[in-house]
C-alpha cells in the first residue's frame, strides 16, 4: 500500500538517498561534461570544412533524443540506428555519431564498422572507455565526458553537431540551471505541500498512469516517464498517441467518488491522465490536448498537467524528464519499494 507519510519521513528518504542524490546531480553533470568536451568542440569548429555529410547516422542511448532535436532542422537525412553495426548503405560520405554510455557489444560493433568503412566518426564517451581505443582513426573526433549520463552526453554531442551546422544551438549552462531548479523544487527536503513531484506521485499511488505530450520532445519525455513509473511501481504505465488514449479513457469504468476503498475495492486500477506541457503552441497540439482532456472529463478520469516553460526546447525537455524521474523515485518510496 502507498503511504504518503513516507514521502516526508526521514528514514524512508534516507534509504532512497542514493537515487535522489543522483537525480540532484543532473545539472552538475551537464556542466562538467560541457567543460570537459569544450576543447574538443572548439577544435572541431576550427577544423570545420564547408562540405556536409550525405547523412547522419546516430547510435547509442542518446540517439533517439538526437533525432527528436535534429530531425526538424538537420539539412541532411538523419537516422537513429538501433544497431549493432551500421546500415548497409553507410559509407565514407556519412557522419556516424555514437553517444551516451554504450560500451556493450552493439556500440563496439558500430564503432568498429564505422572505422572499417572509413566513415567520419563523432564519439562521445569517457576517455577511458574501450570505445575510444576501437575508434582510433584519422577520421574520428572524440568528445571526452566524465559521467554516465545520457542527458549530459547528448548536450555535448548536440553542441558539437551545431558547430558543424547540423543541429540547433544549445546552451549547456541554461540546461544545467533548469535541472538545478527542478532538483531544488523536487528536493526531499521540500514537503508534500510544496513539492510537485511528491504531489504527482501521491496522485498516481492507486492509478494506472496514461501520459501524453504534444510536441516531439514532450512526447519523448512522456515515454521516459512511463518507463520510470513502470520500474517504480511494478505496474503498467502508458505513453501513447491521442487517438489511443481517447479510446482507453472512454472505455474506462467511471470512478465512484462515494465508494469505500476497503468495503468496495475497485475491480481494476483506475487510469490517471498526465499531460506534459512544454509550451509548444501549435494548433495541432492544442486540438489533440483538448481532445484527450475532454475524453478524461467525460469518463470521470482524474487528470493533471505538468508544465515546463522556461528555457529552450531541450531545457524544457530536460525539466520534464527530470521531474518524471523524481516522481518515479517518490512513488517507489511511498510504496516501500
N, C-alpha and C positions, 0 to 999 in steps of 0.2 A: 504494500500500500504506500502511496505517496504521502509524505508528511512534510508540509511546508515549513514546519518548525525547524527541520534540519537545515534549511537554507540560511538561517541566521544562527545556527548552533556552531559554536567554536570547534567542538570536537569533530563534527561531520565535515566542516570546511577544512580542518587541518588534514584530515585523511585525503581530501581532494586537492591538497595544496600543490602536488607536482603538476597536475593538469592545469590548474588555474594559473600557476606561475608561468608555465609555458605559454599560455594564451596572453598573459600580461606582457610578455617579451616580444610580441609580434612586431610592434613599431621599432624597437631597438634592432631587431634582426634586419629589417629593411634598411635602416641607416647603416649598419655595419657592412652589409653586403654591397650597398651602393658605394660606400667609401672604398672597400677592398677592390672593387672592379673598376674604379674610376680611371686609373692609369691605362688599363687595357682598352676601355671605351674611348679615351682620348686618342690613343694610338690608332685605333680603328678609324676614328674620324679623320685623323691626319693622313692616313693611307687610302682614304676612300677614292675609288675610281668612279668615272661617270657611268659606266655600263651597269645595267641592272641584271640580276639573275633572271633566268627564264621562269623560275617558280621557286617558292619557298616550301620546304618540307620540314615539319617540326615533329619531334618525338620526345617522349618523356612525360613526367607527371604534369607539367605545366603547358603541354601542347594545346589542349582544348581551350584553356584560358587565352593563350596567344591567338588562337583562331577567332575567339569572340571579340578580341580587341582589334585584330588586324584586318579581318575579312572586309569590313566596310570601307577601309581606306587603302589597303595594300595595292600598289599599282600592278602587281603581278599575281598570278594564281597562288593561293595559299592552301596547303594540305596539312591537316593534323593526322599523322600516320600512327596507328596503334602499335606497329612493329610486330615482331622483330625484323630487322633489316630495313630495306627501303623499297619503294615501288619499283617495278621493273624498268620504268621509263626514266628514272632519275639518273642524271649524268653530270658531267663537269660544268654544265651551264646552270645548274640548280644549286641553291644555297640550302644546306642541311643545318637545322638548328636542333640541338639536344639540350634540354633544360631540366632543372629540378635535381632530384637526388637519386636518379636512376642509375644504380650501379649493378643491376642484375644482368642476366644473360641477354634480355631483349635490348637493353641500351648498349651493351658491349657489341652485339651483332650489328646494331645500327651504325655505331661509330666505325667499326671495322669495315662495314660495307661502304660508308662514305669515303674513307681513306682509300680503299681499293679502287673505287671508281673515279678518284680524283676530284671529288666534289668540294667546293668551298664549305668549310665546317665551322659553325659557331657553337662552342661548347661552354655551357655554364655549369661549373662544378667546383668542389673544393680542390685546391692544388694537389692534395694528397690522394685524390680519387684515382683508382685504376684506369678510369676512362681517359684521364689526361695523358697517360703513357700510351694508351691504344690510339689516341687521336693525333699523335705527333706526326706532322707533315707541314710542308711549306704553305699549304692552303688552310691551315687550321688556326683559328683565333680562340684562345681560352679566356673566359671571363671568370676569374677566381672568386669563389664565395667561401663563407665560413660556416654557414648553418644549413641544416637540412630543413629548409622552409620553402615551400613551393611559392608562396606569395613573394618572398624576398628575391628568390632566383628569377621569378617571372618579371619582376620590376627591372632587374638588372638586364635581362635579355631584351625587354622592350626598349629600354634606353639605348642599348647597342643597335637594335634594328632601326630606331629613329634616326641615328646618325647616318645610316645607310639610305634614308629616305623611304623605308619600307613600313614604318609604324608611326603612329601619332606621338608627339612629345608627351612625356610623363614627368611628373615632379616627385621624386622619391621622398623628399622631405615632407611634402604635403600628404602623401600616403602614410608616412610614419606618424605624423601628427594626428591624422584621422584615426589610426589604430590606437594611438595613445589615449585619445579621447574616449573611444569605446571601452578601453581597458579601465579607465577611471570610472565611467558610468556604470559598468558591469562588475566592478570590483566586489569581492566577497565582503569587504568592509561596508559596502552600501547595503542598507537593509531592504527588506522586501518592498517597503512602501516607496522607495526611490530608485530601485534597481530594475530597469526594463527587462533584462534577461531573466531575472528571478520571477517577475510577473508573468512573462510568457511561459516559462517552464511550469508555473503553477496552473496556468490555463490548460496546458497540454497533459496534465497529470493523469486524467482519465479519458483521454481522447485519442483519436487517430488523426494525426496532422495531415492536412491537404494544403499544399503550398503552390503559390503562383507568383511569378514575377513577369512583368510585362515586357521589359526591354531584353535584349540578348544577354546582357550581363546580369540583370536581375533574375532572369530565368536560370542562368548558371548558378547564381547564389542559392536559388530555391533548391536546386539539385544537391548542392553541398549541405544545405540544412537537412534535407531528407536523409542523406547518408548518415550524418551525425546523430540525428534523432533515432534512427533505426538502431544504431550501435548503442546509444544511451539507454533506450527503453526496452529493447528486445522485442519490439512490435512494429507493425507496418507504419510507414510514413511515405507519402507520395507527392512528388512534384510532377505536374502534368500540364498538357495544353488546356486552354479554356473549355473547349467542347467536352473533353473527357471529364474535367472537374464538374461542369454543369450537370452532366449525366449522373455522376456519382452523388452530387448534392441532392438532385431532385429525386433520386431513388432511395435516399436515406429515410429512416423512420423518424418522424418528428419527436423531439425530446419533450417529455412530460415534466414541466418545471415543478409539479407538485408531488412527483414520485419520491418515495423514501428509498434511498440507495441501498439500505440494509433490508428493508422489508420487500422491496420490489426491485431487485437488481436488474439492470438492463440486459437484454438478450445479446447485445453486441456492443462494442466500444463505439461511442458516438464520434462522428467526424468533427474536426475543428479547422476552419479555414484561416490560413495566414497569407496575407497579401504582402509581398515585399516590394516596396516602392522606392526607386532610386531617382525619382524626379524627372524621368524622361516623359515629356509632354508631347505625344503624337496622337492623332485621332484614333488609330488602331488600338493603342494601349488603353486609352480611356474607355473605348467601347467594350473591349474584351474584359477589362477590370470591372466595369459596371455590370456586365452580364454575369460574371462569376459571383460577385457580391449579391446581386439580386436573387440568384438561384439559392444562395445560402439563406437569405432572409425569407424567401418563400417557404423553405423547408424547415425553418426554425433552427438552423445550424449556427452555432456561435462562430463569430469571426473577429479578426483583429488585423491591424495593419502595422508593419514595422517599416519605418521610414529612415532613409539616409539621403540627405540633400546637400551636404557640404562637400566641396572639392570637385575634382574632375570625375569622369566616369569610372576610372579604375579605383580612385579613392572611395567612391560611394560603394562600388562592388566590395572592396576590402572591408568597409564598415559593416555592410550587411552580412558578409561571410563570417567575420569575427563575432558579431552579435549572435549568429546562429550557433557558433561553437560554444559560446558561453551558455546559451540556452540549453544545449545538449548536456553540458557539464552539470548545470544545476538540476536538470531533470534526473540525471543519474544520482546526484546527491540526495534529492528528495525521495527517490525510490530505494535508497540504501544500496545501490549497486556499486 
